[in-house]
Amino acid sequence: LQPIAIQIKNTGSAVLLDPRIEASVGRSEGLHVLEAKPPEPSPFVIPVTPVHTSFTWVNVREWPERFDVRARMAKIPPGGTGWTETFWIGAPTARSVEIEGRVLADNLPAPVAFKVTVEITVRDADPDLGLPDDGVEIGDP
């Protein structure tokens, strides 16, 4: 899995109020788009669904034909840059994945369309998880 965040640059002369993105990723076999990276398996960890408690957030919703990604950011001043919270994307085989969407803000006259391509590469996978091995080495204590 690879972390993804989308950057918005405010090239206008006014503060962007309540900036957000709405984007879609087409489904394909083995493709995963997640709000949070799954925890490593452990008998001591209980999986918990994330709850959005701050003003900035990202939400991923899975549909039969696509994944929808929605994100909200803090206001962005003129000349400033905003980033979405991180979401995760991955697949068991190398491929190109297009993310198409639009940027909205309360004071933006019209949504701004965007399209980005993510290149997924695959490393050796952990056979138990089916996820790439993070390459952590444990030495002698």
DAQUIHU-V344192 format. One record per backbone hydrogen bond with DSSP energy under -1.0 kcal/mol. CO is the residue of the C=O (numbers start at 1). NH is the residue of the N-H. E is the energy in kcal/mol with one decimal. If there is no record, write none. Layout:
co:CO nh:NH e:E
co:CO nh:NH e:E
//
This chain:
co:2 nh:89 e:-2.1
co:4 nh:87 e:-2.7
co:6 nh:84 e:-2.0
co:8 nh:82 e:-3.0
co:10 nh:79 e:-2.2
co:16 nh:76 e:-1.6
co:17 nh:106 e:-2.5
co:19 nh:73 e:-2.7
co:20 nh:104 e:-2.9
co:21 nh:71 e:-2.0
co:22 nh:102 e:-2.2
co:23 nh:69 e:-3.0
co:24 nh:100 e:-2.1
co:25 nh:67 e:-2.7
co:28 nh:31 e:-2.2
co:32 nh:90 e:-2.2
co:34 nh:88 e:-3.2
co:42 nh:45 e:-1.1
co:57 nh:72 e:-2.4
co:59 nh:70 e:-2.7
co:61 nh:68 e:-2.9
co:65 nh:27 e:-1.9
co:66 nh:63 e:-2.9
co:67 nh:25 e:-2.5
co:68 nh:61 e:-2.7
co:69 nh:23 e:-2.8
co:70 nh:59 e:-3.2
co:71 nh:21 e:-2.2
co:72 nh:57 e:-1.4
co:76 nh:16 e:-3.1
co:77 nh:80 e:-2.6
co:80 nh:10 e:-2.8
co:82 nh:8 e:-3.2
co:87 nh:4 e:-3.3
co:88 nh:34 e:-2.8
co:89 nh:2 e:-2.7
co:90 nh:32 e:-3.0
co:95 nh:120 e:-3.4
co:97 nh:118 e:-3.3
co:99 nh:116 e:-2.4
co:100 nh:24 e:-3.0
co:101 nh:114 e:-2.5
co:102 nh:22 e:-2.0
co:103 nh:112 e:-2.1
co:104 nh:20 e:-2.6
co:105 nh:108 e:-1.5
co:112 nh:103 e:-2.7
co:114 nh:101 e:-2.6
co:116 nh:99 e:-3.2
co:118 nh:97 e:-2.8
co:120 nh:95 e:-1.5
co:124 nh:133 e:-2.3
co:126 nh:130 e:-3.0
co:131 nh:126 e:-3.4
//
